[in-house]
Amino acid sequence: MSKELQGARQDYKQGELRKSTVLANPMDQFNAWFSVYQGLQIKDYNAMTLSTVSDQGQPSARIVLLKGLRPTGFEFFTNYNSHKGEDIAGNNKVSLLFFWKETEQQIRIEGLVEKLSKEDSEAYFNVRPRASKIGAWASNQSSVLENREELELHEKALDKKWGDEIPKPDHWGGYLVKPQQYEFWQGRSSRLHDRIRYQLLDNGTWEISRLAP
């Protein structure tokens, strides 16, 4: 198995990335790449890896779905009492990773995260499917369950309790990741990949650099 893994490799030849041609604003550059990837109609094209760090320094990563883009950052929604929510409460430094194998690209983002307003969270909650709304109430995310039936019985009870008007739980809502650094990666042949980094300076402008692969 180890020999098979050692021999597993892919040469990347689809594109290139030049410092001279990237856009001055990293969110504009993200949107340019994202619109192309979105157009491929790939399932869960908005999936991203969110990494957090606990107050004891333990990193943790999981896939979440990007649910909004603003000029100031990236939105996602979750249970505030979850593992990631607890991490964020103690350490608001996070990272995001988008990996798109179809276009041989990835985007790494480091920044600070903050809660969205209650109004913004309610606005998104209200457009979710009814089953997803019930799920937000039914799951005490990251807590220990005795079995699957415990969760399903709670879901059925809530389904009977409410009609179509389901309120947003206080423990559920959105976050906004405000980037301080981006790195755009384009796969190239022979592992000599293109890497362009944007760093936010104290004056609010972005410094653009090419990094060695």
Long-range contacts (C-beta under 8 A, 24 or more apart in sequence): 11-189, 11-190, 12-104, 12-186, 12-187, 12-188, 12-189, 12-193, 13-104, 13-188, 13-189, 14-103, 14-104, 14-187, 15-103, 15-104, 15-105, 15-186, 15-187, 16-186, 16-188, 16-194, 17-184, 17-185, 17-186, 17-194, 17-195, 17-196, 18-194, 19-196, 19-208, 19-209, 19-210, 22-184, 22-196, 22-208, 24-206, 24-208, 25-206, 26-179, 26-182, 26-184, 26-198, 26-206, 27-69, 27-71, 27-179, 29-182, 29-184, 29-198, 30-69, 30-107, 30-182, 31-69, 33-103, 33-105, 33-107, 33-184, 34-69, 34-98, 36-103, 37-100, 37-102, 37-103, 37-105, 40-102, 40-103, 42-102, 47-98, 48-74, 48-76, 48-96, 48-97, 48-98, 49-96, 49-97, 49-98, 49-99, 50-76, 50-84, 50-94, 50-95, 50-96, 50-177, 51-94, 51-95, 51-96, 51-97, 52-84, 52-87, 52-88, 52-91, 52-94, 53-87, 53-91, 53-93, 53-94, 54-86, 54-87, 54-90, 54-91, 55-87, 55-90, 55-91, 60-84, 60-87, 67-124, 67-174, 68-124, 68-174, 70-176, 72-176, 72-178, 73-111, 73-176, 73-177, 73-178, 73-179, 74-109, 74-176, 74-177, 74-179, 75-116, 75-174, 75-175, 75-176, 75-177, 76-174, 76-175, 76-177, 77-121, 77-124, 77-125, 77-172, 77-173, 77-174, 77-175, 78-141, 78-172, 78-173, 78-175, 79-136, 79-139, 79-140, 79-141, 79-142, 79-169, 79-171, 79-172, 80-115, 80-171, 80-172, 80-173, 81-140, 81-141, 81-142, 81-171, 82-141, 82-142, 83-141, 83-142, 85-141, 86-142, 88-113, 88-175, 94-177, 96-177, 104-186, 104-187, 105-184, 105-185, 105-186, 105-187, 106-185, 107-182, 107-183, 107-184, 107-185, 108-182, 108-183, 108-185, 109-177, 109-179, 109-181, 109-182, 109-183, 110-179, 110-180, 110-181, 111-177, 111-178, 111-179, 111-180, 111-181, 112-177, 112-178, 112-180, 113-175, 113-176, 113-177, 113-178, 114-175, 114-176, 114-178, 115-173, 115-174, 115-175, 115-176, 116-173, 116-174, 116-175, 116-176, 118-173, 120-174, 121-168, 121-172, 121-173, 121-174, 122-168, 124-174, 125-168, 125-172, 125-173, 126-168, 130-164, 130-166, 133-166, 133-168, 134-158, 134-159, 134-162, 134-166, 136-168, 136-169, 136-172, 137-166, 137-169, 183-211, 188-213
